[in-house]
Amino acid sequence: MTYRQKILLDRTVGFLSAIFLAALARLVGKVLKRNHGIAYNPQSIVVAKLVGLGSIVYAGLLCRHLKKQYPETKLYFLTTKSCAALAERLYGVDEVLVVDDRGLFPMVSTNLRLLFRFWSIRPELYFDLEVYSSYASILANLSLARNRYGFYRKSAQFKKGLLTHCVFFNTHRRITEIYFELGRAAGIDSEMEQTPPIRVFTEDFKHLDKYLKKQGWEGKTLWVINPNASELSLERRWPNENWASYLKEVSHLDPRAIFLLTGTRKEREYVQGIHSLLPEGIKNRVFNISGDLELGPLLALLKTARLIVTVDSGILHMAAALGRPTISLWGPGSPSHYAPVDKRHIVLYRPPYCSPCLYHADIPPCGGDNRCLKNISFEDVVSATKQIMAWEELNGK
């Protein structure tokens, strides 16, 4: 199923099912009269974030602080198969629970197994970090967790029957603050840090070194360029010709560097379209590595890279979590909501009237003509690159 098909299913079948289950849950709640006060010594906790690599990175903050509050508690992280490898690298997570959403049969079978797993571990706290998903709220309710925390907005009022504690999702606040507010509702009393942690293992660096040696890039200065965005909003992509112009200019700023264009296997052809626009003189320094690296070596690459230049995507948030300098290009999304905050991170945002639309419209008002990204010139990005390099020189990085 495509991302759009999943959304349609969630907002039709999922929504109707959620309304029915919410009414049933309210009725059962009145009969059982369970105590939904703050749990001070839970035996097990589930944190659920099904999609969005960037959001999962920031969910790591909540996981770490839950573990700090409850060091003896077993913490489970629920996500989809495509995000599981990242969830396994979050500090504080003891076990990752996986839903396979790549097709109807695997989704049904993994959901059935998941429910039985819920009922065996009997979580006392459940944190549903999805904002709009009926399906995610249904899972939270069927977990039978005593306290079920989650977000709501005007368009997701039905969640108040499925969850026991609802926190308003304020799109004008930073995501770290939003997640902390959910934790505070559950009694977490420590202030959450702003930079989420991700574990990169020794084996990841070994795999990366092997790959670089095989390609003949051992000892090279590495720049990572990520032009890709997920199906959630392809309008986050910057025009290909802008990437080509940018690479032509910055290739002179670091003559010893090579520039690695990242992406998934499915995105390889799209990325190659950027490479084909490059002048012949720099094509031997710019390489399309889409689909070449698994998550571990990719994280090692981000940790090793001199600079990461990217659109609003999971790559950005992983690079920021690893403490690397980034330049990020924004349009449909709001940098005040999601962008990393640090002198090492430069945000470029030239919003027209309709931006940010990502949180308010299923179909972008521009119909795909993303003026918000087109408003950012390649000269803007070159200037930001020079700022980062000057900062590195000043600070001896």
C-alpha positions as semicolon CSV with decimal commas, in nm:
position;residue;x (nm);y (nm);z (nm)
1;M;0,000;0,000;0,000
2;T;0,112;0,354;-0,069
3;Y;0,130;0,613;0,205
4;R;-0,181;0,788;0,069
5;Q;-0,375;0,459;0,063
6;K;-0,283;0,396;0,426
7;I;-0,409;0,742;0,521
8;L;-0,738;0,683;0,335
9;L;-0,787;0,348;0,510
10;D;-0,709;0,502;0,847
11;R;-0,955;0,788;0,799
12;T;-1,241;0,566;0,684
13;V;-1,232;0,216;0,831
14;G;-0,997;0,321;1,108
15;F;-1,200;0,626;1,208
16;L;-1,531;0,436;1,224
17;S;-1,368;0,157;1,424
18;A;-1,216;0,412;1,661
19;I;-1,552;0,580;1,722
20;F;-1,712;0,246;1,808
21;L;-1,423;0,136;2,029
22;A;-1,410;0,472;2,208
23;A;-1,779;0,442;2,303
24;L;-1,722;0,086;2,423
25;A;-1,414;0,191;2,621
26;R;-1,607;0,466;2,800
27;L;-1,878;0,218;2,895
28;V;-1,632;-0,043;3,021
29;G;-1,441;0,228;3,207
30;K;-1,751;0,326;3,403
31;V;-1,805;-0,037;3,503
32;L;-1,447;-0,124;3,597
33;K;-1,362;0,214;3,756
34;R;-0,987;0,158;3,711
35;N;-0,747;0,389;3,890
36;H;-0,578;0,610;3,630
37;G;-0,359;0,802;3,871
38;I;0,015;0,842;3,815
39;A;0,201;0,510;3,819
40;Y;0,504;0,529;4,048
41;N;0,657;0,186;3,987
42;P;0,541;0,047;3,650
43;Q;0,672;-0,293;3,546
44;S;0,648;-0,225;3,173
45;I;0,601;0,078;2,945
46;V;0,523;0,101;2,574
47;V;0,620;0,403;2,362
48;A;0,460;0,395;2,017
49;K;0,574;0,596;1,713
50;L;0,487;0,413;1,396
51;V;0,626;0,637;1,121
52;G;0,862;0,930;1,078
53;L;1,234;0,873;1,133
54;G;1,280;1,228;1,259
55;S;1,001;1,193;1,513
56;I;1,145;0,860;1,629
57;V;1,480;1,030;1,688
58;Y;1,311;1,283;1,917
59;A;1,104;1,009;2,080
60;G;1,439;0,884;2,205
61;L;1,443;1,176;2,447
62;L;1,120;1,059;2,605
63;C;1,250;0,702;2,621
64;R;1,570;0,802;2,793
65;H;1,390;1,011;3,053
66;L;1,133;0,739;3,116
67;K;1,422;0,502;3,180
68;K;1,584;0,758;3,409
69;Q;1,259;0,790;3,604
70;Y;1,195;0,414;3,611
71;P;1,536;0,238;3,578
72;E;1,399;-0,107;3,665
73;T;1,107;-0,088;3,423
74;K;1,117;-0,270;3,091
75;L;1,061;-0,021;2,809
76;Y;0,916;-0,135;2,476
77;F;0,914;0,073;2,157
78;L;0,645;0,004;1,898
79;T;0,705;0,102;1,536
80;T;0,677;-0,022;1,178
81;K;0,927;-0,252;1,011
82;S;1,093;0,025;0,809
83;C;1,172;0,220;1,128
84;A;1,266;-0,069;1,358
85;A;1,641;-0,050;1,300
86;L;1,647;0,312;1,421
87;A;1,428;0,237;1,723
88;E;1,675;-0,034;1,829
89;R;1,941;0,235;1,858
90;L;1,753;0,459;2,100
91;Y;1,892;0,475;2,452
92;G;1,661;0,329;2,714
93;V;1,471;0,095;2,479
94;D;1,483;-0,267;2,595
95;E;1,281;-0,427;2,315
96;V;1,132;-0,314;1,984
97;L;0,784;-0,432;1,888
98;V;0,726;-0,431;1,512
99;V;0,420;-0,397;1,287
100;D;0,481;-0,501;0,927
101;D;0,272;-0,259;0,721
102;R;0,411;-0,356;0,379
103;G;0,097;-0,546;0,286
104;L;-0,245;-0,649;0,415
105;F;-0,156;-1,007;0,520
106;P;0,167;-0,922;0,708
107;M;-0,009;-0,631;0,876
108;V;-0,297;-0,846;1,000
109;S;-0,068;-1,125;1,120
110;T;0,176;-0,895;1,301
111;N;-0,110;-0,704;1,461
112;L;-0,258;-1,024;1,601
113;R;0,080;-1,124;1,744
114;L;0,124;-0,773;1,880
115;L;-0,205;-0,784;2,072
116;F;-0,111;-1,112;2,239
117;R;0,228;-0,961;2,323
118;F;0,057;-0,660;2,480
119;W;-0,165;-0,883;2,690
120;S;0,133;-1,090;2,807
121;I;0,353;-0,793;2,912
122;R;0,055;-0,599;3,053
123;P;0,195;-0,245;3,017
124;E;0,095;0,001;3,286
125;L;0,193;0,306;3,080
126;Y;0,142;0,349;2,707
127;F;0,256;0,658;2,513
128;D;0,097;0,700;2,170
129;L;0,307;0,961;1,987
130;E;0,100;0,958;1,669
131;V;-0,120;1,266;1,641
132;Y;-0,382;1,190;1,376
133;S;-0,384;0,811;1,339
134;S;-0,701;0,622;1,432
135;Y;-0,514;0,295;1,399
136;A;-0,246;0,398;1,649
137;S;-0,512;0,500;1,902
138;I;-0,693;0,169;1,857
139;L;-0,368;-0,017;1,930
140;A;-0,319;0,194;2,243
141;N;-0,668;0,108;2,365
142;L;-0,639;-0,263;2,288
143;S;-0,308;-0,280;2,476
144;L;-0,528;-0,260;2,791
145;A;-0,263;-0,042;2,953
146;R;-0,393;0,119;3,272
147;N;-0,275;0,466;3,169
148;R;-0,270;0,553;2,799
149;Y;-0,116;0,890;2,707
150;G;-0,141;1,058;2,370
151;F;-0,202;1,375;2,171
152;Y;-0,515;1,526;2,027
153;R;-0,614;1,814;1,806
154;K;-0,955;1,934;1,694
155;S;-0,953;1,679;1,411
156;A;-0,877;1,393;1,652
157;Q;-1,127;1,445;1,933
158;F;-1,228;1,076;1,914
159;K;-0,898;0,986;2,084
160;K;-1,033;1,110;2,417
161;G;-1,235;0,792;2,448
162;L;-0,946;0,562;2,354
163;L;-0,681;0,723;2,571
164;T;-0,696;0,795;2,943
165;H;-0,477;1,109;2,934
166;C;-0,479;1,347;2,637
167;V;-0,237;1,635;2,580
168;F;-0,306;1,903;2,320
169;F;-0,058;1,884;2,031
170;N;0,054;2,242;1,978
171;T;0,215;2,282;1,634
172;H;0,359;2,617;1,745
173;R;0,586;2,451;2,002
174;R;0,909;2,261;1,946
175;I;0,871;1,884;1,925
176;T;1,105;1,829;2,222
177;E;0,880;2,048;2,437
178;I;0,570;1,864;2,313
179;Y;0,712;1,524;2,405
180;F;0,823;1,656;2,742
181;E;0,469;1,779;2,808
182;L;0,340;1,426;2,749
183;G;0,601;1,290;2,986
184;R;0,513;1,549;3,247
185;A;0,150;1,436;3,232
186;A;0,279;1,094;3,338
187;G;0,479;1,236;3,628
188;I;0,826;1,271;3,476
189;D;0,985;1,544;3,682
190;S;1,326;1,589;3,516
191;E;1,384;1,845;3,242
192;M;1,439;1,683;2,906
193;E;1,751;1,759;2,704
194;Q;1,720;1,911;2,359
195;T;1,958;1,680;2,170
196;P;1,838;1,320;2,135
197;P;2,090;1,037;2,154
198;I;2,142;0,758;1,899
199;R;2,377;0,466;1,944
200;V;2,632;0,399;1,669
201;F;2,821;0,074;1,719
202;T;3,181;-0,019;1,643
203;E;3,059;-0,264;1,378
204;D;2,885;0,021;1,198
205;F;3,214;0,206;1,153
206;K;3,384;-0,116;1,039
207;H;3,116;-0,170;0,773
208;L;3,152;0,192;0,660
209;D;3,533;0,167;0,642
210;K;3,501;-0,149;0,434
211;Y;3,258;0,024;0,198
212;L;3,475;0,336;0,161
213;K;3,785;0,125;0,095
214;K;3,601;-0,078;-0,169
215;Q;3,496;0,244;-0,345
216;G;3,845;0,393;-0,326
217;W;3,733;0,675;-0,095
218;E;3,943;0,585;0,207
219;G;4,087;0,895;0,375
220;K;3,869;1,136;0,176
221;T;3,682;1,428;0,335
222;L;3,315;1,335;0,314
223;W;3,017;1,565;0,258
224;V;2,668;1,416;0,273
225;I;2,398;1,561;0,048
226;N;2,041;1,439;0,102
227;P;1,788;1,562;-0,158
228;N;1,514;1,317;-0,057
229;A;1,197;1,339;0,150
230;S;0,947;1,068;0,237
231;E;0,605;1,012;0,081
232;L;0,452;1,218;0,360
233;S;0,540;1,527;0,156
234;L;0,750;1,503;-0,159
235;E;0,708;1,881;-0,185
236;R;0,995;1,903;0,064
237;R;1,236;1,830;-0,223
238;W;1,453;2,112;-0,357
239;P;1,473;2,147;-0,741
240;N;1,735;1,921;-0,900
241;E;1,897;2,206;-1,094
242;N;1,952;2,391;-0,765
243;W;2,137;2,094;-0,620
244;A;2,354;2,076;-0,931
245;S;2,438;2,448;-0,914
246;Y;2,512;2,423;-0,543
247;L;2,748;2,127;-0,587
248;K;2,930;2,303;-0,868
249;E;2,998;2,604;-0,642
250;V;3,093;2,426;-0,319
251;S;3,322;2,180;-0,492
252;H;3,573;2,468;-0,507
253;L;3,543;2,538;-0,133
254;D;3,683;2,198;-0,033
255;P;3,893;2,062;-0,322
256;R;3,985;1,741;-0,135
257;A;3,625;1,649;-0,054
258;I;3,388;1,408;-0,221
259;F;3,012;1,457;-0,210
260;L;2,788;1,159;-0,138
261;L;2,423;1,177;-0,247
262;T;2,211;0,962;-0,017
263;G;1,872;0,797;-0,054
264;T;1,696;0,461;-0,056
265;R;1,708;0,206;-0,337
266;K;1,374;0,338;-0,463
267;E;1,517;0,691;-0,473
268;R;1,831;0,598;-0,665
269;E;1,690;0,693;-1,005
270;Y;1,566;1,029;-0,874
271;V;1,907;1,105;-0,723
272;Q;2,078;1,005;-1,047
273;G;1,875;1,279;-1,215
274;I;2,069;1,531;-1,003
275;H;2,403;1,370;-1,089
276;S;2,323;1,386;-1,460
277;L;2,293;1,767;-1,440
278;L;2,644;1,814;-1,300
279;P;2,927;1,959;-1,509
280;E;3,168;1,690;-1,630
281;G;3,447;1,847;-1,426
282;I;3,297;1,751;-1,090
283;K;3,110;1,429;-1,169
284;N;3,411;1,230;-1,051
285;R;3,375;1,387;-0,704
286;V;2,999;1,347;-0,662
287;F;2,859;0,996;-0,610
288;N;2,511;0,849;-0,588
289;I;2,516;0,603;-0,297
290;S;2,138;0,564;-0,268
291;G;2,056;0,221;-0,129
292;D;2,422;0,125;-0,074
293;L;2,426;0,149;0,305
294;E;2,210;-0,005;0,575
295;L;2,114;0,218;0,867
296;G;2,417;0,139;1,084
297;P;2,687;0,230;0,830
298;L;2,474;0,530;0,723
299;L;2,478;0,659;1,081
300;A;2,855;0,603;1,089
301;L;2,880;0,805;0,767
302;L;2,679;1,090;0,917
303;K;2,899;1,082;1,226
304;T;3,211;1,098;1,007
305;A;3,096;1,358;0,753
306;R;3,228;1,712;0,760
307;L;2,887;1,857;0,672
308;I;2,535;1,733;0,599
309;V;2,320;1,939;0,364
310;T;1,962;1,817;0,348
311;V;1,597;1,894;0,310
312;D;1,360;1,841;0,605
313;S;1,397;1,465;0,654
314;G;1,505;1,188;0,887
315;I;1,867;1,233;0,775
316;L;1,864;1,584;0,921
317;H;1,748;1,474;1,265
318;M;1,982;1,176;1,277
319;A;2,278;1,396;1,184
320;A;2,182;1,654;1,448
321;A;2,147;1,379;1,709
322;L;2,499;1,266;1,624
323;G;2,631;1,617;1,681
324;R;2,724;1,692;1,321
325;P;2,689;2,034;1,151
326;T;2,392;2,059;0,916
327;I;2,228;2,293;0,669
328;S;1,859;2,223;0,628
329;L;1,611;2,350;0,370
330;W;1,251;2,398;0,483
331;G;0,918;2,464;0,313
332;P;0,603;2,260;0,384
333;G;0,722;2,191;0,740
334;S;0,794;2,441;1,015
335;P;1,155;2,475;1,138
336;S;1,032;2,633;1,461
337;H;0,849;2,305;1,525
338;Y;1,111;2,047;1,421
339;A;1,448;2,196;1,328
340;P;1,751;2,132;1,552
341;V;1,865;2,426;1,762
342;D;2,240;2,479;1,775
343;K;2,507;2,705;1,625
344;R;2,618;2,407;1,415
345;H;2,278;2,392;1,242
346;I;2,173;2,652;0,985
347;V;1,808;2,662;0,883
348;L;1,701;2,808;0,548
349;Y;1,332;2,900;0,526
350;R;1,169;3,140;0,281
351;P;0,798;3,079;0,345
352;P;0,525;3,202;0,111
353;Y;0,173;3,261;0,244
354;C;0,075;2,891;0,245
355;S;0,372;2,765;0,445
356;P;0,377;2,563;0,665
357;C;0,101;2,347;0,516
358;L;0,228;2,004;0,618
359;Y;0,035;1,994;0,948
360;H;-0,286;2,144;0,816
361;A;-0,360;2,008;0,467
362;D;-0,357;1,657;0,324
363;I;-0,306;1,799;-0,025
364;P;-0,065;2,096;-0,042
365;P;-0,232;2,422;-0,151
366;C;0,033;2,467;-0,421
367;G;-0,066;2,142;-0,591
368;G;0,299;2,038;-0,598
369;D;0,448;2,369;-0,717
370;N;0,651;2,409;-0,399
371;R;0,735;2,778;-0,406
372;C;0,852;2,749;-0,046
373;L;1,155;2,544;-0,157
374;K;1,199;2,723;-0,488
375;N;1,231;3,049;-0,290
376;I;1,561;2,918;-0,153
377;S;1,836;2,989;-0,406
378;F;2,152;2,786;-0,443
379;E;2,342;3,104;-0,349
380;D;2,160;3,098;-0,013
381;V;2,288;2,746;0,052
382;V;2,641;2,830;-0,063
383;S;2,642;3,127;0,177
384;A;2,525;2,904;0,463
385;T;2,801;2,656;0,377
386;K;3,062;2,928;0,403
387;Q;2,920;3,023;0,744
388;I;2,956;2,666;0,868
389;M;3,313;2,643;0,736
390;A;3,402;2,975;0,900
391;W;3,255;2,852;1,229
392;E;3,463;2,532;1,201
393;E;3,780;2,733;1,140
394;L;3,706;2,966;1,433
395;N;3,637;2,680;1,671
396;G;3,913;2,452;1,546
397;K;3,675;2,182;1,427
